[in-house]
Amino acid sequence: MSIICKLLHYKALRFLLTGGLNTVVCLGFFAILIKHGVNYLLASTIVFIFGIIEGYVLSSALVFRHKISFRPLLRYAVVYIVSYIVNIVLLYVCVELVNLGKFNGQVITSLLIAVMNYILIKKLVLKLINT
């Protein structure tokens, strides 16, 4: 068995890889939206909704390998609603108060949100699914 196959047996690593893929796709989508004149806060909202659905599907299929169903999706969505609020506040601070720029602000915000989401999903969503 190759080292890559062995590493992919670890849920945390699969979570990071799928989360990274989700983040890259969402940042690309965000960049496209702001390039086409969409307000950066609205673009972040659209991307966040897309990211919740994409992230849940990827996590269900590739990380936790459980059937995609409605109830866990709702729990997952609640975590992401909290992180959405934190995301918008942090993005506003990065853009308007710290002057990092829209894209750089979203990159920094996304990194912080990724850590927060991992902790919340592991402690709240997965604990409830596995009980």
SVG drawing of the C-alpha trace seen along z (x, -y; Angstrom):
<svg xmlns="http://www.w3.org/2000/svg" viewBox="-34 -51 39 53">
<polyline fill="none" stroke="black" stroke-width="0.4" points="0.0,0.0 1.4,-3.4 2.1,-6.1 -0.7,-8.2 -3.3,-5.5 -2.1,-5.0 -2.4,-8.7 -5.9,-8.9 -7.1,-6.5 -6.9,-9.4 -10.2,-11.4 -8.4,-14.6 -6.2,-14.5 -9.2,-13.8 -11.0,-16.6 -8.1,-19.0 -7.9,-17.9 -11.6,-18.3 -11.7,-21.5 -8.8,-22.8 -10.5,-21.8 -13.7,-23.5 -11.7,-26.6 -9.9,-26.9 -13.1,-26.4 -15.0,-29.0 -12.1,-31.5 -12.1,-31.1 -15.9,-31.6 -15.5,-34.7 -12.8,-36.1 -15.1,-35.6 -18.0,-37.3 -16.1,-40.4 -14.4,-40.6 -17.9,-40.8 -18.9,-43.6 -20.8,-41.8 -20.5,-43.5 -17.8,-41.7 -20.2,-41.1 -22.9,-39.7 -20.3,-37.6 -19.1,-36.2 -22.7,-35.3 -23.3,-33.5 -20.0,-31.7 -20.7,-30.7 -24.1,-29.1 -22.4,-27.3 -19.6,-26.2 -22.0,-24.8 -23.6,-22.5 -20.3,-21.5 -18.5,-21.0 -21.3,-18.8 -21.3,-16.6 -17.5,-16.3 -17.3,-15.6 -20.1,-13.1 -18.8,-11.2 -15.0,-11.5 -14.2,-12.2 -16.8,-10.5 -18.2,-8.1 -21.7,-8.3 -24.9,-8.6 -25.9,-12.1 -29.1,-12.9 -31.1,-15.9 -30.7,-16.0 -26.9,-16.0 -27.0,-18.6 -29.1,-20.9 -26.6,-20.5 -23.7,-21.2 -25.6,-24.2 -26.0,-25.6 -22.2,-25.4 -21.8,-27.3 -24.4,-29.9 -22.3,-30.7 -19.1,-30.8 -20.9,-32.9 -21.5,-35.6 -18.0,-35.4 -16.7,-35.5 -18.7,-38.6 -17.5,-40.5 -13.9,-39.5 -14.0,-40.3 -15.4,-43.7 -12.7,-44.4 -10.0,-43.2 -11.3,-45.3 -12.6,-48.4 -10.5,-48.8 -7.2,-47.1 -7.2,-47.8 -6.0,-44.4 -8.1,-44.4 -11.1,-42.3 -9.4,-39.1 -6.6,-39.2 -9.1,-39.8 -11.2,-36.8 -8.1,-34.6 -7.1,-35.5 -10.7,-35.2 -11.1,-31.8 -8.0,-30.4 -9.4,-31.4 -12.9,-30.1 -11.4,-26.8 -9.9,-26.2 -13.1,-27.2 -15.2,-25.0 -13.0,-21.9 -13.4,-22.3 -17.1,-23.0 -17.9,-20.1 -15.7,-17.7 -17.2,-18.6 -20.8,-19.3 -21.9,-17.7 -19.8,-14.5 -20.4,-13.9 -24.2,-14.0 -24.0,-11.9 -21.9,-9.2 -24.1,-9.0"/>
</svg>
